[in-house]
Amino acid sequence: MFRSRLIPTLILLTSPLATSAKAQTVHETIDGPVSAEIIRVVDGDTILVEAMPWPQQTIEVYVRLRGIDAPELHSKCEEVRAAALKAQEALEAIMPATGEIELTRISGDKYFGRILADVTTKDGRNPAHDLLQEGYAVSYNGGRKPVQPCGSDSD
């Protein structure tokens, strides 16, 4: 059911905010802001939100935090999995108790089923920046991911 709602999700997130009459693609960036409420923290760099692109309209969508890469929860390497749990817990602690955030610079992600965005809490914090500063994530702007500590693990 979630996959069948994905295409309308991206259309809803992009269409009302688009400034161009050209057809929208998932690689274009929408400035936002789009208000959202956190449903859950998926891992150290991804959250599930209920986005509100228009009044009285909500869409469930996975959001990858722009600019960072956190260790993978499903890694074959025990050390990476342990670091991933710490990153997930840190992101949960950073997120506001109300769960209210804003999404900006919204674009499609390389994986079907989520978007890429800057996330800002209502008090102005940037969780991706905080995770970088605290050492739970590394800077990432696409392309090949950094080599994991266990060598050949390529999650």
BELSUL-V848487 format. One record per residue. N is the residue number from 0. PHI is phi in whole degrees, -180 to 180 (* if undefined). Layout:
# BELSUL-V848487
n-><N,N>
phi-><PHI,PHI>
This chain:
# BELSUL-V848487
n-><0,1,2,3,4,5,6,7,8,9,10,11,12,13,14,15,16,17,18,19,20,21,22,23,24,25,26,27,28,29,30,31,32,33,34,35,36,37,38,39,40,41,42,43,44,45,46,47,48,49,50,51,52,53,54,55,56,57,58,59,60,61,62,63,64,65,66,67,68,69,70,71,72,73,74,75,76,77,78,79,80,81,82,83,84,85,86,87,88,89,90,91,92,93,94,95,96,97,98,99,100,101,102,103,104,105,106,107,108,109,110,111,112,113,114,115,116,117,118,119,120,121,122,123,124,125,126,127,128,129,130,131,132,133,134,135,136,137,138,139,140,141,142,143,144,145,146,147,148,149,150,151,152,153,154>
phi-><*,-62,-62,-69,-96,-65,-60,-60,-61,-64,-64,-66,-73,-98,-60,-70,-103,-69,-106,-104,-83,-65,-62,-84,-124,-69,-92,-78,-105,-106,-62,81,-82,-120,-73,-152,-119,-74,-90,-165,-89,-81,-158,-73,-138,-138,-130,-104,-129,-107,-85,-124,-70,-137,-58,64,-124,-129,-141,-85,-152,-82,-123,-89,-71,-66,92,-134,-137,-102,-57,-88,-64,-100,-65,-77,-91,-61,-64,-67,-62,-64,-66,-64,-63,-65,-65,-62,-63,-65,-65,-61,-72,-72,-65,-67,-61,-75,80,-85,-140,-125,-107,-135,46,-85,-149,-70,-104,-70,-104,-64,113,-150,-117,-114,-157,-80,-117,-130,-78,-61,-90,90,-78,-111,-57,-63,-62,-61,-64,-64,-63,-87,82,-88,-145,-118,-65,-154,-130,97,80,-70,-79,-61,-65,-75,-57,-88,86,-84,-68,-122,-68>
